[in-house]
């Protein structure tokens, strides 16, 4: 099972689509269903392709997006 790397708080999304243009991987789309505010919320098609760049979260005016980056192995200092 793939860990979620980017999460959208669907109830707060107003469907502005700024995150779609910001995503270099082009994995964000507008969902078919509507949220409680009557907007189509943003969602991710393929969590595994998300690089954790957080460009989508930086573009979001409503702070709807949370990005989790995979842990990187630490380099040993000798």
C-alpha positions, 0 to 999 in steps of 0.5 A: 500500500502506498503512503499518502504523500499529499492530502487535501482537506476536501471540505475547505477546497474551493476548486480554484485549480491553482494546484493543478498548474503548480504540480510538475508531475501533473497528478492532481485533478478535480474530483467528480464529486462536490464538497460541502461548499458545492465545489469540485475538490482537488485530488491526487491520481497517483500518490506514488508519483508525488515527489513531495516538492510541495509546490501545490501546497505553496500555491493553495490560497486556502491552505488545503494541502498538506505534503508529507515527504518520505524520510531520506537516509542520513549521510554518515559523516566520517 
